[in-house]
Amino acid sequence: MRPDDTCSPRDGEADTAAPLGGRSLVVYLGDGHEGWPEGSPVHALFAGRIGLAAMATGGNLPYRRLCREFGADLTCSEMVLADKLVAGSRAELPLLRRHASEAIFGVQLCGKHPDSMAAAAARAAELGARFVDLNFGCPIDLVVRRGAGAALLERPAKLGAIVAATRARVAIPISVKLRSGYQAQKPNALDTARAAVDAGADALVVHGRTREQRYRRAADWALIARVAASVDVPVIGNGDILTPWDLQTRLPGTRIASVMVARGALIKPWIFRELKQGRAWHPTLPERWAIMRRYYDFATEHFGEDERGQTRVKRFFLWHCGFWHRYRPYTEEDFRAAAPEPLIQTRAAAVVGEPDAVLLASAEASDHEIVWRRVLDRDYPVG
Ligand SMILES: Cc1cc2nc3c(=O)[nH]c(=O)nc-3n(C[C@H](O)[C@H](O)[C@H](O)COP(=O)(O)O)c2cc1C
């Protein structure tokens, strides 16, 4: 394990992810709720932030590092299965590693047993996690059938028992990941939010879709705002954020304290810069190649230069191409034309013109191989 890749210790480094100072974001985040930064330090940790949401695969360490460079304040590990971690599974431990640049790094835990969730949280704290995030949003059949993840949205009392057991065991802050509900017709986020907060959660991450909806519908930000108004801990809104205009239309007048971005950050890791500055940034083609190369370099540093490492780097790189190709330089007019449908939910238009622009917009696996090869060989224009 390289020293800069360990989750622990935090080396006394400064909290470089200071709350957002940019005027544009202060306008939108926590509007109508000026108390957060002056409130408890735990609340301040989760307020005024633009975070990278927890993601299996997509939230790999080198990608988090890239997002951090573009301004992600909060980062989260890939989902860790609490039972496996506690049982000593070697597969889970690497997921708890963080890069030194990740100032506010949380470990996300999934499970249904209060004891093992609490024990896993204690392990994460020992290894240097700044907070733990308890995942009650995972929609995967395998997880839900076992009564974990989103299945617990149907059982607020059990959900509360898991939070309470974790609270009793660890001193680090606890965030709780919720969806608007389980069944499409029965959004119950107000109930699960209450159960989580009463049991000791310090913050809530609310993805505004039910488990049944998966990604079919637009996220319900009105419901996220209602949750934020109903609890006295910071609520981090999540769902469909792709452009600065998404924030500008969803946040004003709400008490939503922060936002987390998942697919938007996979499509364009520079989204954090855009959201913080409150304006779009359309990188040139050389800049886009350079960003991909930067990911390659970070991944190589993390996974290694040897054959085994490079096999993994390639696998992750090609996986990321599956999102990067969806990038389009949307304008505010595009945003208005699609509204109320979020742009991220619309089909990206075909790209014509410059061959490299067409290549980078291609969904074809064979084109992703070409992109990989060119990044590897540094065979691209420099700006
Ligand atoms: C590839 C991928 C993997 C994900 N894995 C997780 C996960 O492990 N834990 C979790 O809480 N959410 C996970 N999510 C859900 C996201 O954190 C987020 O809640 C959801 O995608 C909505 O945000 P978005 O509209 O910005 O994508 C994942 C999403 C994606 C796209």
The ligand as an ORCA input file, in Angstrom:
! r2SCAN-3c Opt
* xyz 0 1
  C     -22.071      3.536    -11.656
  C     -22.880      3.899    -10.437
  C     -22.643      3.229     -9.251
  C     -23.361      3.576     -8.083
  N     -23.073      2.935     -6.908
  C     -23.632      3.396     -5.752
  C     -23.220      2.890     -4.502
  O     -22.365      2.001     -4.389
  N     -23.794      3.416     -3.375
  C     -24.754      4.405     -3.454
  O     -25.234      4.882     -2.413
  N     -25.186      4.865     -4.627
  C     -24.622      4.413     -5.774
  N     -25.013      4.947     -6.969
  C     -26.082      5.967     -6.989
  C     -25.526      7.380     -6.933
  O     -24.774      7.606     -5.742
  C     -26.640      8.436     -7.007
  O     -27.458      8.322     -5.873
  C     -27.528      8.281     -8.231
  O     -26.777      7.936     -9.402
  C     -28.290      9.579     -8.513
  O     -27.407     10.635     -8.755
  P     -27.127     11.183    -10.248
  O     -28.450     11.493    -10.856
  O     -26.241     12.389    -10.019
  O     -26.442     10.077    -11.001
  C     -24.342      4.610     -8.137
  C     -24.575      5.251     -9.345
  C     -23.853      4.924    -10.483
  C     -24.112      5.665    -11.772
*
